[in-house]
Amino acid sequence: MKRGINKVTLVGHVGEDPKVNQINDDVKVARFPLATNEFYVDKEGNEVQKTQWHTIVVWNKVAGIIEEYVKKGDPLYVEGKIQNSSWEDNEGKKRYTTEINCDNFLFLSPQNQPVEE
C-alpha cells in the first residue's frame, strides 16, 4: 500500500477567539484551540469528564470566515489532517507541536451562520 489516510473529525467548542495573521497579500492563517470532551465511569462508579485540546489551523479564504464568525465558546465541527512539526527553541532545545490542518468545518450554532446576500 503506497498511500495512507490522514483524516481527523472533531466536534467541540472553541477555547478562545481565533488568532489571525496575514502572511502576505494572498495568504491568511487562523489558529484556535478546540476542546473535545469524553465521559467515562471510573472504578468507583463516578462519571469523569476528560477534555482534550486541539490546535486548529485554517488557511486563506476560510481563515477569513473563521475570523469573522467564530468566537470563544462556539460549537464547531472540524475535518482535517494531523500535522506534526518540530523546531529548536532559543535555548537549542527540540520542541514539537501537533496541529489539525482544517480543510472543512461546519457551524453547529445558528447564530454563527453567515448571512447570504
PyMOL CGO cylinders between C-alpha atoms (Angstrom):
from pymol import cmd
from pymol.cgo import CYLINDER

trace = [
    CYLINDER, 0.00, 0.00, 0.00, 1.54, 3.28, -1.12, 0.3, 1, 1, 1, 1, 1, 1,
    CYLINDER, 1.54, 3.28, -1.12, -0.99, 5.66, 0.38, 0.3, 1, 1, 1, 1, 1, 1,
    CYLINDER, -0.99, 5.66, 0.38, -2.31, 6.05, 3.88, 0.3, 1, 1, 1, 1, 1, 1,
    CYLINDER, -2.31, 6.05, 3.88, -5.19, 8.04, 5.27, 0.3, 1, 1, 1, 1, 1, 1,
    CYLINDER, -5.19, 8.04, 5.27, -4.71, 11.06, 7.49, 0.3, 1, 1, 1, 1, 1, 1,
    CYLINDER, -4.71, 11.06, 7.49, -8.24, 12.20, 8.35, 0.3, 1, 1, 1, 1, 1, 1,
    CYLINDER, -8.24, 12.20, 8.35, -9.48, 13.79, 11.57, 0.3, 1, 1, 1, 1, 1, 1,
    CYLINDER, -9.48, 13.79, 11.57, -13.08, 14.60, 12.50, 0.3, 1, 1, 1, 1, 1, 1,
    CYLINDER, -13.08, 14.60, 12.50, -13.71, 16.64, 15.66, 0.3, 1, 1, 1, 1, 1, 1,
    CYLINDER, -13.71, 16.64, 15.66, -16.79, 18.14, 17.29, 0.3, 1, 1, 1, 1, 1, 1,
    CYLINDER, -16.79, 18.14, 17.29, -16.07, 20.51, 20.13, 0.3, 1, 1, 1, 1, 1, 1,
    CYLINDER, -16.07, 20.51, 20.13, -16.10, 24.05, 21.47, 0.3, 1, 1, 1, 1, 1, 1,
    CYLINDER, -16.10, 24.05, 21.47, -13.72, 26.86, 20.54, 0.3, 1, 1, 1, 1, 1, 1,
    CYLINDER, -13.72, 26.86, 20.54, -11.45, 27.62, 23.50, 0.3, 1, 1, 1, 1, 1, 1,
    CYLINDER, -11.45, 27.62, 23.50, -10.60, 31.24, 22.61, 0.3, 1, 1, 1, 1, 1, 1,
    CYLINDER, -10.60, 31.24, 22.61, -11.17, 33.70, 19.80, 0.3, 1, 1, 1, 1, 1, 1,
    CYLINDER, -11.17, 33.70, 19.80, -9.16, 32.73, 16.71, 0.3, 1, 1, 1, 1, 1, 1,
    CYLINDER, -9.16, 32.73, 16.71, -5.82, 34.46, 16.21, 0.3, 1, 1, 1, 1, 1, 1,
    CYLINDER, -5.82, 34.46, 16.21, -5.44, 35.51, 12.58, 0.3, 1, 1, 1, 1, 1, 1,
    CYLINDER, -5.44, 35.51, 12.58, -2.24, 36.54, 10.81, 0.3, 1, 1, 1, 1, 1, 1,
    CYLINDER, -2.24, 36.54, 10.81, -1.91, 37.97, 7.32, 0.3, 1, 1, 1, 1, 1, 1,
    CYLINDER, -1.91, 37.97, 7.32, 1.23, 36.31, 5.93, 0.3, 1, 1, 1, 1, 1, 1,
    CYLINDER, 1.23, 36.31, 5.93, 1.24, 38.34, 2.69, 0.3, 1, 1, 1, 1, 1, 1,
    CYLINDER, 1.24, 38.34, 2.69, -1.35, 39.80, 0.28, 0.3, 1, 1, 1, 1, 1, 1,
    CYLINDER, -1.35, 39.80, 0.28, -2.66, 36.35, -0.65, 0.3, 1, 1, 1, 1, 1, 1,
    CYLINDER, -2.66, 36.35, -0.65, -2.13, 34.21, 2.44, 0.3, 1, 1, 1, 1, 1, 1,
    CYLINDER, -2.13, 34.21, 2.44, -4.00, 34.40, 5.75, 0.3, 1, 1, 1, 1, 1, 1,
    CYLINDER, -4.00, 34.40, 5.75, -3.85, 31.87, 8.60, 0.3, 1, 1, 1, 1, 1, 1,
    CYLINDER, -3.85, 31.87, 8.60, -6.14, 31.44, 11.61, 0.3, 1, 1, 1, 1, 1, 1,
    CYLINDER, -6.14, 31.44, 11.61, -5.34, 29.37, 14.70, 0.3, 1, 1, 1, 1, 1, 1,
    CYLINDER, -5.34, 29.37, 14.70, -7.57, 28.48, 17.63, 0.3, 1, 1, 1, 1, 1, 1,
    CYLINDER, -7.57, 28.48, 17.63, -7.91, 25.80, 20.30, 0.3, 1, 1, 1, 1, 1, 1,
    CYLINDER, -7.91, 25.80, 20.30, -10.83, 23.36, 20.11, 0.3, 1, 1, 1, 1, 1, 1,
    CYLINDER, -10.83, 23.36, 20.11, -11.88, 21.34, 23.17, 0.3, 1, 1, 1, 1, 1, 1,
    CYLINDER, -11.88, 21.34, 23.17, -13.40, 17.89, 22.82, 0.3, 1, 1, 1, 1, 1, 1,
    CYLINDER, -13.40, 17.89, 22.82, -14.89, 16.09, 25.81, 0.3, 1, 1, 1, 1, 1, 1,
    CYLINDER, -14.89, 16.09, 25.81, -15.35, 12.44, 26.53, 0.3, 1, 1, 1, 1, 1, 1,
    CYLINDER, -15.35, 12.44, 26.53, -17.03, 10.87, 29.52, 0.3, 1, 1, 1, 1, 1, 1,
    CYLINDER, -17.03, 10.87, 29.52, -16.38, 7.58, 31.26, 0.3, 1, 1, 1, 1, 1, 1,
    CYLINDER, -16.38, 7.58, 31.26, -17.20, 5.88, 34.55, 0.3, 1, 1, 1, 1, 1, 1,
    CYLINDER, -17.20, 5.88, 34.55, -14.25, 5.27, 36.88, 0.3, 1, 1, 1, 1, 1, 1,
    CYLINDER, -14.25, 5.27, 36.88, -13.76, 2.26, 39.18, 0.3, 1, 1, 1, 1, 1, 1,
    CYLINDER, -13.76, 2.26, 39.18, -15.82, 3.91, 41.93, 0.3, 1, 1, 1, 1, 1, 1,
    CYLINDER, -15.82, 3.91, 41.93, -18.76, 4.45, 39.56, 0.3, 1, 1, 1, 1, 1, 1,
    CYLINDER, -18.76, 4.45, 39.56, -18.25, 8.21, 39.21, 0.3, 1, 1, 1, 1, 1, 1,
    CYLINDER, -18.25, 8.21, 39.21, -18.74, 9.83, 35.83, 0.3, 1, 1, 1, 1, 1, 1,
    CYLINDER, -18.74, 9.83, 35.83, -15.50, 11.56, 34.76, 0.3, 1, 1, 1, 1, 1, 1,
    CYLINDER, -15.50, 11.56, 34.76, -15.12, 14.14, 32.02, 0.3, 1, 1, 1, 1, 1, 1,
    CYLINDER, -15.12, 14.14, 32.02, -11.84, 14.18, 30.10, 0.3, 1, 1, 1, 1, 1, 1,
    CYLINDER, -11.84, 14.18, 30.10, -11.09, 17.20, 27.92, 0.3, 1, 1, 1, 1, 1, 1,
    CYLINDER, -11.09, 17.20, 27.92, -8.62, 17.11, 25.03, 0.3, 1, 1, 1, 1, 1, 1,
    CYLINDER, -8.62, 17.11, 25.03, -7.35, 20.34, 23.46, 0.3, 1, 1, 1, 1, 1, 1,
    CYLINDER, -7.35, 20.34, 23.46, -6.55, 20.50, 19.75, 0.3, 1, 1, 1, 1, 1, 1,
    CYLINDER, -6.55, 20.50, 19.75, -4.88, 23.34, 17.86, 0.3, 1, 1, 1, 1, 1, 1,
    CYLINDER, -4.88, 23.34, 17.86, -6.83, 24.04, 14.67, 0.3, 1, 1, 1, 1, 1, 1,
    CYLINDER, -6.83, 24.04, 14.67, -5.14, 25.80, 11.74, 0.3, 1, 1, 1, 1, 1, 1,
    CYLINDER, -5.14, 25.80, 11.74, -7.16, 27.27, 8.85, 0.3, 1, 1, 1, 1, 1, 1,
    CYLINDER, -7.16, 27.27, 8.85, -5.76, 28.96, 5.75, 0.3, 1, 1, 1, 1, 1, 1,
    CYLINDER, -5.76, 28.96, 5.75, -6.68, 31.67, 3.24, 0.3, 1, 1, 1, 1, 1, 1,
    CYLINDER, -6.68, 31.67, 3.24, -10.35, 32.44, 2.45, 0.3, 1, 1, 1, 1, 1, 1,
    CYLINDER, -10.35, 32.44, 2.45, -11.62, 30.03, 5.10, 0.3, 1, 1, 1, 1, 1, 1,
    CYLINDER, -11.62, 30.03, 5.10, -9.40, 31.78, 7.67, 0.3, 1, 1, 1, 1, 1, 1,
    CYLINDER, -9.40, 31.78, 7.67, -11.28, 34.99, 6.90, 0.3, 1, 1, 1, 1, 1, 1,
    CYLINDER, -11.28, 34.99, 6.90, -14.62, 33.28, 7.53, 0.3, 1, 1, 1, 1, 1, 1,
    CYLINDER, -14.62, 33.28, 7.53, -13.29, 31.88, 10.82, 0.3, 1, 1, 1, 1, 1, 1,
    CYLINDER, -13.29, 31.88, 10.82, -12.04, 35.35, 11.79, 0.3, 1, 1, 1, 1, 1, 1,
    CYLINDER, -12.04, 35.35, 11.79, -15.41, 36.95, 11.14, 0.3, 1, 1, 1, 1, 1, 1,
    CYLINDER, -15.41, 36.95, 11.14, -17.84, 34.36, 12.53, 0.3, 1, 1, 1, 1, 1, 1,
    CYLINDER, -17.84, 34.36, 12.53, -16.11, 32.12, 15.09, 0.3, 1, 1, 1, 1, 1, 1,
    CYLINDER, -16.11, 32.12, 15.09, -15.76, 33.16, 18.74, 0.3, 1, 1, 1, 1, 1, 1,
    CYLINDER, -15.76, 33.16, 18.74, -14.76, 31.58, 22.04, 0.3, 1, 1, 1, 1, 1, 1,
    CYLINDER, -14.76, 31.58, 22.04, -17.33, 29.02, 23.20, 0.3, 1, 1, 1, 1, 1, 1,
    CYLINDER, -17.33, 29.02, 23.20, -18.83, 28.33, 19.77, 0.3, 1, 1, 1, 1, 1, 1,
    CYLINDER, -18.83, 28.33, 19.77, -19.60, 24.69, 18.94, 0.3, 1, 1, 1, 1, 1, 1,
    CYLINDER, -19.60, 24.69, 18.94, -17.84, 23.60, 15.75, 0.3, 1, 1, 1, 1, 1, 1,
    CYLINDER, -17.84, 23.60, 15.75, -17.46, 20.53, 13.55, 0.3, 1, 1, 1, 1, 1, 1,
    CYLINDER, -17.46, 20.53, 13.55, -13.95, 20.30, 12.06, 0.3, 1, 1, 1, 1, 1, 1,
    CYLINDER, -13.95, 20.30, 12.06, -12.43, 17.99, 9.44, 0.3, 1, 1, 1, 1, 1, 1,
    CYLINDER, -12.43, 17.99, 9.44, -8.78, 17.98, 8.55, 0.3, 1, 1, 1, 1, 1, 1,
    CYLINDER, -8.78, 17.98, 8.55, -5.49, 16.16, 8.87, 0.3, 1, 1, 1, 1, 1, 1,
    CYLINDER, -5.49, 16.16, 8.87, -2.92, 15.83, 11.62, 0.3, 1, 1, 1, 1, 1, 1,
    CYLINDER, -2.92, 15.83, 11.62, 0.31, 17.72, 11.08, 0.3, 1, 1, 1, 1, 1, 1,
    CYLINDER, 0.31, 17.72, 11.08, 3.34, 17.32, 13.32, 0.3, 1, 1, 1, 1, 1, 1,
    CYLINDER, 3.34, 17.32, 13.32, 6.25, 19.73, 13.25, 0.3, 1, 1, 1, 1, 1, 1,
    CYLINDER, 6.25, 19.73, 13.25, 9.39, 20.37, 15.25, 0.3, 1, 1, 1, 1, 1, 1,
    CYLINDER, 9.39, 20.37, 15.25, 11.86, 23.20, 15.75, 0.3, 1, 1, 1, 1, 1, 1,
    CYLINDER, 11.86, 23.20, 15.75, 14.65, 24.30, 18.04, 0.3, 1, 1, 1, 1, 1, 1,
    CYLINDER, 14.65, 24.30, 18.04, 13.85, 26.99, 20.58, 0.3, 1, 1, 1, 1, 1, 1,
    CYLINDER, 13.85, 26.99, 20.58, 16.19, 29.85, 21.56, 0.3, 1, 1, 1, 1, 1, 1,
    CYLINDER, 16.19, 29.85, 21.56, 17.99, 27.54, 24.01, 0.3, 1, 1, 1, 1, 1, 1,
    CYLINDER, 17.99, 27.54, 24.01, 18.61, 24.89, 21.35, 0.3, 1, 1, 1, 1, 1, 1,
    CYLINDER, 18.61, 24.89, 21.35, 16.01, 22.53, 22.81, 0.3, 1, 1, 1, 1, 1, 1,
    CYLINDER, 16.01, 22.53, 22.81, 13.93, 20.49, 20.35, 0.3, 1, 1, 1, 1, 1, 1,
    CYLINDER, 13.93, 20.49, 20.35, 10.22, 21.39, 20.51, 0.3, 1, 1, 1, 1, 1, 1,
    CYLINDER, 10.22, 21.39, 20.51, 7.26, 19.60, 18.94, 0.3, 1, 1, 1, 1, 1, 1,
    CYLINDER, 7.26, 19.60, 18.94, 3.70, 20.51, 18.08, 0.3, 1, 1, 1, 1, 1, 1,
    CYLINDER, 3.70, 20.51, 18.08, 0.71, 18.68, 16.69, 0.3, 1, 1, 1, 1, 1, 1,
    CYLINDER, 0.71, 18.68, 16.69, -1.95, 20.66, 14.85, 0.3, 1, 1, 1, 1, 1, 1,
    CYLINDER, -1.95, 20.66, 14.85, -5.09, 19.89, 12.89, 0.3, 1, 1, 1, 1, 1, 1,
    CYLINDER, -5.09, 19.89, 12.89, -4.90, 21.44, 9.42, 0.3, 1, 1, 1, 1, 1, 1,
    CYLINDER, -4.90, 21.44, 9.42, -8.60, 22.13, 8.82, 0.3, 1, 1, 1, 1, 1, 1,
    CYLINDER, -8.60, 22.13, 8.82, -9.97, 21.63, 5.31, 0.3, 1, 1, 1, 1, 1, 1,
    CYLINDER, -9.97, 21.63, 5.31, -13.69, 21.66, 6.16, 0.3, 1, 1, 1, 1, 1, 1,
    CYLINDER, -13.69, 21.66, 6.16, -15.85, 22.87, 9.04, 0.3, 1, 1, 1, 1, 1, 1,
    CYLINDER, -15.85, 22.87, 9.04, -19.49, 23.41, 9.93, 0.3, 1, 1, 1, 1, 1, 1,
    CYLINDER, -19.49, 23.41, 9.93, -21.08, 25.87, 12.30, 0.3, 1, 1, 1, 1, 1, 1,
    CYLINDER, -21.08, 25.87, 12.30, -23.13, 24.00, 14.90, 0.3, 1, 1, 1, 1, 1, 1,
    CYLINDER, -23.13, 24.00, 14.90, -24.88, 27.09, 16.20, 0.3, 1, 1, 1, 1, 1, 1,
    CYLINDER, -24.88, 27.09, 16.20, -27.37, 29.10, 14.12, 0.3, 1, 1, 1, 1, 1, 1,
    CYLINDER, -27.37, 29.10, 14.12, -26.05, 32.49, 15.27, 0.3, 1, 1, 1, 1, 1, 1,
    CYLINDER, -26.05, 32.49, 15.27, -22.71, 31.80, 13.56, 0.3, 1, 1, 1, 1, 1, 1,
    CYLINDER, -22.71, 31.80, 13.56, -24.13, 31.23, 10.09, 0.3, 1, 1, 1, 1, 1, 1,
    CYLINDER, -24.13, 31.23, 10.09, -23.00, 33.84, 7.55, 0.3, 1, 1, 1, 1, 1, 1,
    CYLINDER, -23.00, 33.84, 7.55, -25.84, 35.88, 6.12, 0.3, 1, 1, 1, 1, 1, 1,
    CYLINDER, -25.84, 35.88, 6.12, -26.24, 35.28, 2.38, 0.3, 1, 1, 1, 1, 1, 1,
    CYLINDER, -26.24, 35.28, 2.38, -26.84, 38.39, 0.34, 0.3, 1, 1, 1, 1, 1, 1,
]
cmd.load_cgo(trace, "trace")
